[in-house]
Amino acid sequence: MSDTTTHASAGRYVGQAVLRKEDPRLLTGRGRYTDDVVLPGMLHAHFVRSDVARAKIRVDVSAARDADGVVAVFTGADLNDKVVGTMYPSMFVGAEEFMSPMYPLAGDDVRFVGDPIVLIIARSRYLAEDAAEVVEIDYLDIVAPVMDYDTALAGDGNDVHPNRPGNVIMQMAVPMSDDGRAALEGAAHVVSQSFVQHRYSMVPMECRAIVARWEPFDERFDVWMSSQNPHEVRQVVSRATGVPENRVRVQIGDVGGGFGLKSFVGREEIVVALVAHLLGAAVKWTEDRRENLIASAHAREEKCDVTVGVDDDGTIVAIEVAHFDNSGSYAMPGGSAGPLVGMLLTGAYRVNHLGWASTTVYTNTCGSASYRGPWMMETTAREEMVEYTARQLGLDPLEFRRKNILRLTDLPFASPGGMVIENVTPGETLDQAAEKIGYNEFRVAQARATAEGRYLGIGFAVYVEPQPGVAAYANEPAHVRMHPDGRVDAFLGSGAHGQGLETTTAQLVAETLGIDIDDVTVHQGDTESTPFGPGTGGSRSGPMIGQAVTEASIILREKVVAIAAHLLEAAPEDLEVAEGVVSVQGTPTKSVPVQQVAHAAYHQSATLPPELDAMLDVVHRSMAPPTMWSNATHAATVEIDPATGKIEILRFVVSEDCGKMINPNIVEGQVHGGVAQGIGGVLYEHNVYDGDGNPLASTFMDYLVPTAHEIPEIETFHIESPASTVGGYKGVGEGGAIGAPAALFNAVADALAQHGITVLDQPLDPDTVLRKIREVAP
C-alpha cells in the first residue's frame, strides 16, 4: 500500500511510475547471472575450509592431487607468495597496516570456522568436491577462540592476528567538550543504558560467484563476477595478478542482490582469478549457501553504551556513547562504520553536545562487511534509547521526539558530530507517520487491550541518512550517445544489483532529451564500454547517477538544439524538444524530428557550420554537492501472544523523503525491500556461534529468513523536499534497512513495557520474548 501523489514538477517520465525495463528479462528467466556463464574447457574451483575456529594446521593434499578429474590443488604454501601486488581494495592501498591481514589461503594456522585452507581445481564441481573428501587436515594446538569484546580487549596477548596486537582494528574518539560535560552532568535527568545488536548476514539470492579466464597468447583477462563495482574488480584483479588494467575486462551482467557484500572483491574471488592466471585457464567458482552463511561476511554485531541528559522540560541537552563493533577475523572494507556511528548518533535531533568513542575488534569469527546502511547502529541505539528514556521519565515517546526533532525551520543545522544537516524533513515525516498509523487512537486501544491482558505496542524510528560526498564517491561518470537514427545509448560506471537503474536512467535521459523512453538503452557493468566509476553503494545512485545522467543529457540536448536551430533557421533559445520533435515555441508546424537532426549530424556534417559540434556523444563527470541527506520515519504496531512469545506485526508505516522521486514504484520497492530485511534481522535472522567458535546457523533450516508470509503490507507515504543535487534527487536504497529494526524493536519493547517487562537486546525471537514474559509473570 502506498500514498504517492505525483509531484507538481513531474514530467512525461520523471516522477512517473514507469514499469521497470529489467523485469521482462528477469521474470522470464532470460537474465544472465555469473553462474550462467559457461566457457569451453572451463574448470571448477572448490575451497576446503577449516572446521576449527583457532588452531595450528598440517595439511596433506597428496591424495587429492591424484583424485579423478583434478587439475591442480593449492595450499597456502603454494599460493600465498604468488600475489604480485596487493589484494587490498583500491581505496585502502597504501594504508594496509590499518586493514585486516589479507592473503589467499590459510598458512600454518586457521582463525575462524570457514577459513579457506585448500583450493581444488577440477574438471567439474562434483569432482572437486569429491577430491576435498580425501584432503587430510590435522588441527594442532587447538586454542580457545576469542569470541567477544571483553576477551578481545583483555590485553593479555591473546591475539587473533599476531601482527595485529591487542585485537583492535580501529579505535577513535571525540570526547565530550567541557561545556558538554557540564550540560550532561547538570541535566535534570541522566539516563544510561546499553543496547546490543546481534550478528546477521546479507543473504542475497545469488551468492558470490566468479568466472575468470586468462588467455596467455592474447594476454587477455576476462572476468565475469557478481559484483556491485566492476571497475574495482578490474583494479583488484590487475594488482593481484600483475596483468595491466587495459588487459582486464570485467562483466557483471545481472546480479541477484548485493546489499554491500559485493561492494568489494572478496578473498575467494581474488584467489580464483589468481589461479586462472597461473593455470592459463578458465575457472569458475560459485559460492554455495553454507559457504555464504559461514564464510562470506557477517554484519551488525555491535553494542552501544548510551548516556542521555534531559532537562525538566524534556529537552535533550547532551548524549554520550561508547560503541563497540565485532569485525570478525578478516573484515572487508566498510565492515566497520564506527566513526559514522559516533558522528551520526544525534541524528535528526536538536542536540548541541555529543561525546563518542568507537572500538572495533578482531575475533575468531567470520569477518564483517558493509551491509545496507552499515552505520545503522547509530539509529538503532539512538531510537531505542529515545523510547527507553521516555519510559524512564514518564514521557510520551512521540511528544518527546517532537520536543527535540529537527524541522525545516531549524535547517541548516550544525550537528555536534561535525556535520551540517540540511534539505531534510524529520519533524514533518514524524508527524505524517504518526497521523497515518493513528497514534492517538492506538494508545486508546492499547490501554483497553492491556487491561484485558493483551500485549500491544507501537514504536517509531526517525533517521537522517548521509549519502557519500567525499573521496572516490564524490564523483560519478555518465556517457550519453545519440545514434544516426535518433536513438540513444547511456553508459554508466555503476554496478546495479536490483535498484532498477536501467529504468530510472532511461527515464532521466528520455525526459531531458525529449525523446521516447523506448528509444533509450542503458549499458552498465562492462569495463570495456562503460566509464570508470565507483559502482553502487551508500544510497548514491539517485543523487549521483541521477545528477550525472541529467547533466550529460542536458549537454547532449544543447548540441541537438544547436543543429536543429541551423536546420530551422531559428534561434536555439526559441526551440523546445518534446516527444522526439524539435520545434519553434509557439509555432509547432515549424519543426524537425530528432532523427533528422541526428542524421544531419552524422551524414551531412560537412553542410553544417564549422562552429557547430556535430559529435552527438557526451562523456561527463559530475561532482557531488558538499552535503547530501535523505530521511524517513518508520512506525510499527505489534501484538505479542503471551502464551507463545510470537510477535505479529499489525501495521508498518513509512514516511520517507528521498527528494524528487524519479520513479515512485522503484522508490517504494527499495523501501519495502529494506523493511523486509529489518524485520528479518529483528525477528528471525541470527548468526549464532557456540563457545568453541562453531557457527550454528549454516543452512536456511537454522538461519531463518522471512518469506512473503511474514512480511506485512507496508504502507508507504512520501514527503518530497528538494535536494541540492541537479534534479533534486536523494538516495533511498538503504533507508528501509536503517529505520525498520529500531521501529520494530521499539514496538515490541513498548508492548512488553505495558506489563513491566524491559528488553534491550536483539534478536526478539519467540523463545526470548516468552522467557522475558515468564520472568515477570511465571
C-alpha positions in Angstrom: 0.0 0.0 0.0 1.3 3.5 -0.8 0.2 7.0 -0.9 2.1 8.5 -3.8 1.0 11.8 -5.2 2.6 12.8 -8.5 5.0 15.7 -7.8 3.9 19.0 -9.2 7.0 19.2 -11.3 6.7 15.6 -12.6 7.3 15.3 -16.3 6.4 13.0 -19.0 8.7 10.3 -17.5 10.4 11.6 -14.4 8.2 11.3 -11.4 6.0 8.7 -13.1 5.6 5.0 -12.0 7.1 3.7 -15.3 7.3 -0.1 -15.4 10.8 -1.5 -14.9 12.6 -2.2 -18.2 14.6 -5.0 -16.5 11.6 -7.0 -15.4 10.5 -8.8 -18.7 14.1 -10.2 -18.9 14.3 -11.2 -15.3 10.8 -12.6 -14.8 11.0 -14.8 -17.9 14.3 -16.3 -16.9 16.3 -14.5 -19.5 18.7 -12.8 -17.1 22.4 -13.6 -17.3 23.9 -14.3 -13.9 27.5 -15.3 -13.3 26.7 -19.0 -12.8 25.1 -18.9 -16.3 28.5 -18.3 -17.9 29.9 -21.5 -19.4 33.1 -21.5 -21.4 34.9 -24.2 -23.4 37.2 -26.2 -21.2 36.1 -24.4 -18.1 37.5 -25.7 -14.8 35.8 -25.6 -11.4 37.0 -24.4 -8.0 36.2 -25.7 -4.6 37.5 -24.5 -1.3 38.3 -26.8 1.6 37.6 -24.8 4.8 38.5 -25.0 8.4 36.2 -26.9 10.8 38.0 -25.3 13.8 38.0 -21.7 14.9 41.6 -21.4 16.1 44.5 -23.9 15.7 47.7 -24.7 14.0 47.3 -26.9 11.0 49.2 -29.5 9.0 47.8 -30.4 5.5 48.3 -33.4 3.3 46.8 -33.0 -0.2 48.6 -35.8 -2.0 45.5 -38.0 -2.3 43.5 -35.1 -3.6 46.1 -34.3 -6.3 45.7 -37.9 -7.5 41.9 -37.9 -7.5 39.9 -38.3 -10.7 39.5 -35.2 -12.7 41.7 -33.0 -10.5 43.8 -30.5 -12.4 45.5 -28.7 -9.5 45.5 -28.4 -5.8 46.7 -25.3 -4.0 47.6 -24.7 -0.3 48.8 -21.5 1.3 52.4 -22.7 0.7 51.7 -23.0 -3.0 49.7 -19.8 -3.5 50.3 -17.1 -0.9 53.6 -15.9 -2.4 52.1 -15.7 -5.9 50.2 -12.4 -5.3 52.1 -9.9 -7.4 50.8 -6.7 -5.8 48.2 -6.5 -3.1 44.8 -8.0 -2.5 43.5 -4.9 -0.7 40.8 -2.6 -2.2 41.8 0.4 -4.2 40.7 2.9 -1.6 42.9 1.3 1.1 46.1 0.7 -1.0 48.9 2.4 0.9 47.1 2.0 4.2 47.3 -1.8 4.6 48.5 -1.5 8.1 45.1 -0.3 9.2 43.3 -3.2 7.5 42.8 -6.8 8.3 45.6 -9.2 7.1 44.7 -10.5 3.6 46.3 -13.4 1.8 44.9 -16.1 -0.4 44.7 -19.2 1.8 45.4 -20.1 5.5 49.1 -20.6 6.2 50.2 -22.5 9.2 47.1 -21.7 11.2 43.3 -21.0 10.9 41.4 -18.2 12.5 37.7 -18.9 12.1 35.5 -21.8 11.1 35.3 -21.4 7.3 38.8 -20.1 6.8 39.9 -21.4 3.3 42.8 -23.8 3.6 42.9 -25.7 0.3 41.7 -24.8 -3.2 40.9 -27.7 -5.6 40.6 -27.2 -9.3 38.9 -30.0 -11.2 37.0 -30.8 -14.4 33.7 -30.4 -12.7 32.5 -29.1 -9.3 31.4 -32.7 -8.4 34.9 -34.0 -8.9 36.4 -31.1 -7.0 34.1 -31.8 -4.0 34.9 -35.5 -4.2 38.6 -34.7 -4.0 38.0 -32.5 -1.0 36.9 -35.6 0.9 40.5 -37.0 0.8 42.3 -33.9 1.9 43.8 -34.5 5.3 43.9 -31.6 7.8 45.4 -32.1 11.2 44.4 -29.4 13.7 47.3 -28.9 16.2 47.4 -26.8 19.3 43.7 -26.0 19.3 43.2 -22.8 21.3 40.1 -21.3 22.9 38.8 -18.7 20.4 38.4 -15.0 21.0 34.6 -14.6 20.7 33.5 -11.4 22.5 34.6 -7.8 23.2 35.9 -8.4 26.7 38.1 -11.3 25.7 39.3 -9.4 22.6 40.2 -6.3 24.7 41.7 -8.1 27.7 45.2 -7.1 26.6 46.7 -10.4 27.6 48.4 -11.2 24.3 45.6 -13.5 23.2 45.6 -12.0 19.7 43.6 -13.3 16.7 46.4 -12.0 14.4 49.9 -12.0 15.7 50.8 -8.9 13.6 47.7 -7.0 14.9 48.4 -6.9 18.7 45.6 -6.0 21.1 42.9 -7.2 18.7 41.9 -3.6 17.9 41.3 -2.9 14.2 40.1 0.6 14.7 39.7 2.9 17.7 38.6 6.6 17.5 37.1 9.0 20.0 35.8 12.6 20.1 35.4 13.3 23.9 32.7 15.5 25.2 33.7 19.2 25.4 33.9 20.8 28.8 30.6 22.6 28.1 29.0 19.4 27.0 30.3 17.6 30.2 28.8 20.3 32.3 25.5 20.2 30.4 25.3 16.4 30.8 26.2 16.3 34.4 24.0 19.2 35.2 20.9 17.9 33.4 17.8 17.3 35.5 17.8 13.7 34.4 20.7 11.5 33.3 19.7 8.1 31.8 22.2 5.4 30.9 21.6 2.1 29.2 23.3 -0.5 26.9 21.8 -1.8 23.7 23.1 -4.9 21.7 22.6 -5.5 18.0 23.2 -9.2 17.0 25.1 -10.6 14.1 23.4 -11.4 10.8 24.1 -11.9 7.1 23.3 -10.2 3.8 21.9 -13.5 2.2 21.5 -12.3 -1.3 19.5 -14.6 -3.6 22.7 -15.0 -5.7 25.7 -15.9 -3.6 29.1 -14.7 -4.6 30.4 -16.0 -8.0 33.2 -15.5 -10.5 34.4 -16.9 -13.8 37.9 -15.9 -14.7 39.7 -16.7 -17.9 43.3 -15.9 -18.8 44.3 -16.1 -22.4 48.1 -16.2 -22.3 48.6 -15.8 -26.1 46.2 -12.9 -26.4 47.2 -11.6 -23.0 43.6 -11.0 -22.3 41.9 -11.5 -18.9 38.1 -11.9 -19.0 36.3 -11.9 -15.7 32.6 -12.4 -15.1 31.6 -11.7 -11.5 28.6 -11.0 -9.3 29.6 -7.5 -8.1 28.4 -4.0 -7.3 31.6 -2.5 -8.7 33.0 -3.8 -12.0 35.8 -1.2 -12.2 37.0 -2.0 -8.7 37.1 -5.7 -9.7 39.3 -4.8 -12.7 41.8 -2.9 -10.5 42.0 -5.6 -7.8 42.5 -8.4 -10.4 45.2 -6.3 -12.1 47.1 -5.7 -8.9 46.9 -9.3 -7.6 47.9 -10.9 -10.9 50.2 -8.2 -12.4 48.1 -8.1 -15.6 47.8 -4.5 -16.8 44.3 -3.0 -16.3 43.8 -2.4 -20.0 44.2 -6.2 -20.5 41.4 -7.0 -18.0 37.8 -6.9 -18.9 35.1 -7.3 -16.2 31.4 -8.0 -16.9 28.9 -8.4 -14.2 25.6 -9.0 -16.0 22.6 -9.4 -13.8 23.2 -9.6 -10.0 20.8 -11.3 -7.6 21.3 -8.8 -4.8 24.4 -7.4 -3.1 23.5 -5.3 -0.1 27.1 -4.4 0.5 28.5 -7.9 0.4 29.6 -7.4 -3.2 30.9 -3.8 -2.9 34.4 -5.0 -2.8 36.3 -8.1 -4.1 36.3 -10.9 -1.6 39.2 -13.1 -0.8 37.9 -16.1 -2.6 37.2 -14.3 -5.8 40.7 -12.9 -5.9 42.1 -16.4 -5.4 40.1 -17.8 -8.3 41.3 -15.0 -10.6 44.9 -15.6 -9.4 44.7 -19.3 -10.1 43.1 -18.8 -13.5 46.1 -16.6 -14.4 48.6 -19.1 -13.1 46.9 -22.0 -15.0 46.2 -20.1 -18.2 42.7 -21.4 -18.0 39.0 -20.6 -17.4 38.0 -21.2 -13.8 34.5 -20.9 -12.2 33.6 -20.7 -8.5 30.0 -20.3 -7.3 29.6 -20.0 -3.5 27.0 -22.3 -2.0 24.6 -21.3 0.7 26.6 -22.9 3.5 29.7 -21.0 2.5 27.7 -17.8 2.2 26.3 -18.2 5.8 29.6 -19.2 7.5 32.4 -17.6 5.4 31.3 -14.8 3.1 30.8 -11.9 5.5 28.6 -11.1 8.5 27.4 -7.8 9.8 25.7 -5.8 12.6 27.2 -7.3 15.7 27.6 -4.1 17.7 27.0 -2.7 21.2 26.4 0.8 22.4 26.6 2.2 25.9 24.5 5.4 25.8 24.0 8.2 28.3 21.5 11.0 27.7 21.0 14.2 29.6 17.4 15.6 29.6 16.1 18.8 31.2 12.8 19.0 33.1 11.0 20.3 30.0 12.0 17.2 28.0 14.9 18.8 26.1 17.8 16.6 25.3 20.9 18.6 26.2 23.7 16.0 25.6 24.4 12.5 24.5 27.5 10.3 25.2 28.1 6.9 23.6 30.7 4.2 23.7 30.4 2.0 20.6 31.9 -1.5 20.2 32.0 -3.4 16.9 32.9 -7.0 16.2 34.7 -7.2 12.9 35.4 -10.9 13.0 38.7 -12.3 11.8 39.1 -10.8 8.3 36.9 -7.6 7.9 36.1 -6.3 4.5 36.2 -2.5 3.9 33.1 -0.9 5.3 32.6 -3.7 7.7 33.2 -1.2 10.5 31.5 2.1 10.3 32.3 3.1 13.9 33.2 6.7 13.3 30.0 7.3 11.4 28.0 5.7 14.3 29.6 8.2 16.7 29.3 11.2 14.4 25.7 10.5 13.5 24.4 9.5 16.9 22.4 12.7 17.5 20.7 12.0 14.2 17.6 14.1 13.5 17.5 15.8 16.8 18.5 19.3 18.1 21.2 18.2 20.4 24.2 20.5 20.9 26.6 18.3 22.8 28.0 14.9 21.9 30.9 12.8 23.0 31.7 9.5 21.4 34.2 6.6 21.3 34.2 3.7 18.9 36.3 0.5 19.1 36.3 -2.3 16.5 37.9 -5.6 17.5 39.1 -8.8 15.9 37.5 -12.1 16.9 37.7 -15.7 15.7 34.5 -15.4 13.7 33.6 -14.7 10.1 34.7 -11.3 9.0 32.3 -8.4 8.6 31.4 -6.3 5.6 29.2 -3.4 4.7 25.5 -4.2 4.9 22.8 -1.9 3.7 23.3 1.1 5.9 26.5 -0.1 7.7 26.2 2.7 10.2 22.7 1.6 11.1 23.7 1.2 14.8 23.5 4.9 15.3 19.8 4.8 14.5 19.2 1.6 16.4 21.0 2.8 19.6 19.6 6.3 19.5 16.0 5.4 18.7 15.9 2.6 21.2 17.4 5.0 23.8 14.9 7.7 23.0 12.0 5.4 23.8 13.7 3.9 26.8 14.4 7.3 28.2 10.8 8.5 27.6 9.6 5.4 29.6 12.1 6.1 32.4 10.9 9.7 32.7 7.2 9.0 32.2 7.1 10.9 28.9 5.1 10.1 25.8 7.8 8.9 23.3 6.1 10.7 20.4 5.9 14.0 22.2 9.5 13.5 23.5 10.6 13.2 19.9 8.6 16.2 18.8 10.1 18.3 21.5 13.6 17.6 20.1 13.2 16.8 16.4 14.7 18.9 13.7 12.3 20.7 11.4 12.7 22.6 8.2 12.8 25.9 10.1 15.9 24.6 12.0 18.0 24.0 8.9 20.8 24.1 8.1 21.8 22.6 11.5 25.4 22.1 12.5 25.3 18.8 14.4 27.7 18.2 17.3 29.1 15.3 15.3 30.6 17.8 12.9 28.1 17.5 10.0 25.8 20.1 8.5 22.3 18.7 8.2 20.1 20.3 5.5 17.4 19.6 3.0 15.6 17.1 5.2 12.2 16.8 6.9 12.5 14.7 10.1 9.8 16.5 12.0 7.4 16.5 9.0 7.9 12.8 8.3 7.4 12.1 12.1 4.1 13.9 12.0 3.0 12.2 8.9 3.9 8.7 10.2 2.1 9.4 13.5 -1.0 10.5 11.7 -1.1 7.7 9.2 -0.6 5.0 11.8 -3.3 6.6 14.0 -1.1 7.1 17.1 -3.7 8.6 19.4 -6.3 6.0 18.5 -3.8 3.2 19.0 -2.9 4.4 22.5 -6.6 4.3 23.5 -7.0 0.8 22.1 -3.7 -0.3 23.7 -4.9 0.8 27.1 -8.1 -1.3 26.8 -6.0 -4.3 25.5 -3.5 -4.1 28.3 -6.3 -4.2 30.9 -7.5 -7.4 29.2 -4.1 -8.9 29.5 -3.1 -8.4 25.8 0.3 -7.2 24.7 0.0 -4.4 22.1 2.8 -2.0 21.3 3.8 0.9 19.0 7.3 2.1 18.1 8.9 4.7 16.0 12.4 5.3 14.4 13.5 8.6 12.9 16.7 8.9 11.0 18.7 11.1 8.6 21.0 9.4 6.2 24.1 10.9 4.6 25.0 10.0 1.1 28.7 9.8 0.1 30.2 13.1 -0.9 33.9 12.5 -0.4 36.9 10.7 -1.9 36.1 8.2 -4.7 32.4 8.5 -4.1 32.4 12.3 -4.7 32.1 12.0 -8.5 30.1 10.0 -11.0 30.5 9.5 -14.8 27.9 9.3 -17.5 28.3 8.7 -21.2 25.3 9.5 -23.4 25.5 8.9 -27.2 22.8 9.6 -29.8 23.0 7.4 -32.9 22.2 8.4 -36.5 18.6 7.1 -36.1 18.0 9.3 -33.1 18.1 6.5 -30.6 20.3 6.9 -27.5 22.7 4.8 -25.5 23.6 5.6 -21.9 26.7 4.1 -20.4 27.1 4.1 -16.6 30.1 3.3 -14.4 27.7 1.6 -11.9 27.1 -1.9 -10.9 23.3 -2.3 -10.5 22.1 -5.2 -8.4 18.4 -4.7 -8.3 17.8 -0.9 -7.9 16.2 -0.5 -11.3 18.9 1.7 -12.8 18.1 0.6 -16.4 14.6 2.1 -15.9 15.4 5.3 -13.9 18.4 6.2 -16.2 16.2 5.8 -19.3 13.5 8.0 -17.7 16.1 10.8 -17.0 17.6 10.6 -20.5 14.2 10.5 -22.2 12.9 13.3 -20.1 15.9 15.6 -20.7 16.3 14.9 -24.4 12.5 15.0 -25.1 12.5 11.5 -26.7 10.6 8.3 -26.1 11.8 6.1 -23.3 11.9 3.1 -25.6 14.5 4.8 -27.7 17.0 4.8 -24.7 19.2 1.8 -24.0 21.2 1.7 -20.8 24.6 -0.1 -20.5 26.4 -0.9 -17.3 28.6 -3.5 -15.7 31.2 -3.9 -18.6 34.6 -2.2 -18.1 35.3 -2.3 -21.8 32.4 0.0 -22.7 31.5 2.0 -19.6 33.3 5.0 -18.0 35.2 4.4 -14.8 33.0 4.8 -11.8 32.8 3.8 -8.1 29.9 1.3 -8.5 26.8 1.3 -6.5 26.5 1.6 -2.7 25.8 4.1 0.0 22.4 5.2 -1.5 24.4 7.1 -4.1 22.6 6.0 -7.3 19.7 8.5 -7.1 21.7 11.6 -6.2 24.9 10.9 -8.1 24.0 8.8 -11.1 20.8 10.8 -11.4 22.8 14.1 -11.5 25.5 12.8 -13.8 23.0 11.4 -16.3 20.9 14.6 -16.2 23.9 16.8 -16.7 25.2 14.7 -19.6 21.8 14.7 -21.3 21.5 18.4 -20.9 24.8 18.9 -22.8 23.7 16.5 -25.5 20.3 18.3 -25.8 22.1 21.6 -26.3 24.0 20.0 -29.2 20.8 18.7 -30.7 19.1 22.0 -30.4 22.0 23.9 -31.9 21.9 21.7 -35.0 18.1 21.9 -35.2 18.4 25.7 -35.0 20.5 25.7 -38.1 18.1 23.4 -39.9 15.1 25.5 -38.9 16.9 28.9 -39.3 15.8 29.8 -35.8 17.5 30.9 -32.6 18.4 28.0 -30.2 16.7 29.8 -27.3 13.4 29.7 -29.3 13.3 26.0 -29.6 11.8 23.2 -27.5 12.2 19.4 -27.7 9.2 17.2 -26.9 8.1 13.7 -28.0 11.0 13.4 -30.3 10.5 16.6 -32.2 12.4 19.9 -32.1 10.0 22.8 -32.8 9.8 26.6 -32.5 8.0 27.6 -29.4 4.5 28.8 -30.3 4.9 27.5 -33.9 4.7 23.7 -33.7 4.4 23.4 -37.5 8.0 24.7 -37.8 9.8 21.6 -36.6 12.2 18.9 -37.3 12.3 15.3 -35.8 15.2 14.4 -33.6 16.0 11.6 -36.0 16.5 14.1 -38.8 18.8 16.2 -36.6 20.9 13.1 -35.8 21.0 12.1 -39.4 22.3 15.5 -40.4 25.0 15.4 -37.6 26.3 12.0 -38.8 25.7 12.0 -42.6 25.6 15.7 -43.5 28.1 17.1 -41.1 30.0 18.8 -44.0 27.0 21.0 -44.6 26.8 22.3 -41.0 28.6 25.4 -39.9 32.1 24.6 -38.6 31.3 26.2 -35.2 28.6 23.6 -34.5 29.6 20.5 -32.5 28.2 17.7 -34.6 29.6 15.0 -32.3 26.4 13.7 -30.5 28.5 12.0 -27.9 28.9 13.3 -24.4 31.2 11.9 -21.7 30.6 13.8 -18.5 31.8 13.5 -14.9 29.6 15.0 -12.2 30.7 16.2 -8.7 28.7 15.7 -5.6 27.3 18.6 -3.6 29.0 19.3 -0.3 26.2 17.6 1.7 23.5 15.1 0.7 20.9 13.8 3.1 17.7 11.9 2.9 15.4 10.9 5.8 12.4 8.9 6.9 10.3 7.9 9.9 9.2 4.3 10.4 6.3 3.3 12.7 5.2 -0.2 13.6 2.4 -1.7 15.7 2.6 -5.3 17.0 0.7 -7.7 19.2 2.5 -10.4 21.2 1.0 -13.8 22.1 1.9 -14.1 25.8 1.5 -17.9 25.6 4.0 -18.5 22.8 6.0 -15.3 22.5 5.1 -15.0 18.8 5.1 -11.4 17.5 2.5 -10.3 14.9 3.2 -7.1 13.1 -0.2 -5.4 12.8 0.9 -2.4 10.7 4.1 -1.0 9.3 4.1 2.6 8.1 7.0 4.5 6.4 7.0 8.3 5.7 10.1 8.9 3.6 11.8 11.8 1.9 14.2 11.0 -0.9 13.8 14.3 -2.6 12.1 14.3 -6.0 11.2 10.8 -6.9 12.4 9.6 -10.3 10.1 6.6 -10.2 7.7 6.1 -7.2 7.4 2.4 -7.8 11.1 1.9 -7.6 11.4 4.1 -4.5 8.8 2.0 -2.7 10.4 -1.2 -3.9 13.6 -0.1 -2.3 11.9 0.9 0.9 9.9 -2.3 1.1 13.0 -4.5 0.5 14.9 -2.7 3.2 12.0 -3.0 5.7 11.8 -6.7 5.0 15.5 -7.1 5.8 15.0 -5.1 9.0 12.1 -7.3 10.1 14.1 -10.4 9.3 17.0 -9.0 11.4 14.9 -8.3 14.5 12.7 -11.3 14.5 14.3 -14.1 12.5 17.9 -13.9 11.4 20.8 -14.6 13.7 24.3 -15.9 13.0 24.9 -17.8 16.2 28.2 -19.2 17.4 28.9 -21.6 20.3 31.7 -21.1 22.8 34.1 -23.0 20.6 33.5 -20.7 17.6 31.3 -23.1 15.7 28.6 -21.5 13.6 25.2 -22.9 14.5 23.3 -21.4 11.5 24.8 -22.8 8.4 21.6 -23.6 6.4 18.2 -21.9 6.0 16.9 -24.5 8.4 18.8 -22.7 11.1 19.2 -19.2 9.7 15.7 -18.1 9.3 14.9 -15.6 6.5 11.4 -14.1 6.4 9.1 -15.1 3.5 6.3 -13.1 1.9 4.0 -14.6 4.5 5.9 -13.0 7.4 6.2 -9.5 5.9 3.1 -7.3 6.4 1.6 -4.9 3.9 4.0 -1.9 4.1 2.2 1.4 3.9 4.4 4.0 2.3 3.9 7.7 2.3 6.1 10.5 0.9 7.3 14.0 1.5 9.4 15.5 -1.3 11.8 18.2 -0.2 14.4 19.2 -2.9 18.0 18.1 -2.6 21.0 20.2 -3.6 21.6 17.8 -6.5 20.7 18.6 -10.1 17.1 17.4 -10.3 16.6 17.4 -6.6 17.2 13.6 -6.2 18.3 12.0 -3.0 19.3 8.4 -2.1 16.8 5.8 -0.8 18.5 2.4 -1.2 19.5 1.9 2.4 16.7 3.7 4.2 14.3 0.9 4.8 17.0 -1.3 6.4 18.2 1.6 8.6 14.9 2.6 10.1 12.9 -0.7 10.3 14.9 -2.5 13.1 14.6 0.2 15.7 10.9 0.9 14.9 10.0 -2.8 15.2 12.2 -3.3 18.3 10.5 -0.3 19.9 7.1 -1.6 19.2 7.9 -4.9 20.9 9.6 -3.1 23.8 6.5 -0.9 24.2 4.1 -3.9 24.2 6.2 -5.6 26.9 6.7 -2.4 28.9 3.0 -2.1 29.4 3.4 -5.2 31.6 6.5 -4.2 33.4 9.0 -6.0 31.1 12.2 -4.5 29.7 14.1 -5.7 26.6 17.4 -4.3 25.5 18.9 -6.9 23.1 18.1 -8.5 19.8 17.0 -10.7 18.2 13.5 -10.9 19.5 12.6 -14.5 18.7 9.6 -16.2 20.4 11.8 -18.0 22.9 13.5 -14.8 24.0 10.2 -12.9 24.3 8.5 -15.8 26.1 11.4 -16.0 28.6 11.1 -12.3 29.3 7.3 -12.6 29.9 7.8 -15.6 32.3 10.4 -13.8 34.3 7.8 -11.3 35.3 4.7 -13.5 35.2 5.8 -17.1 35.5 
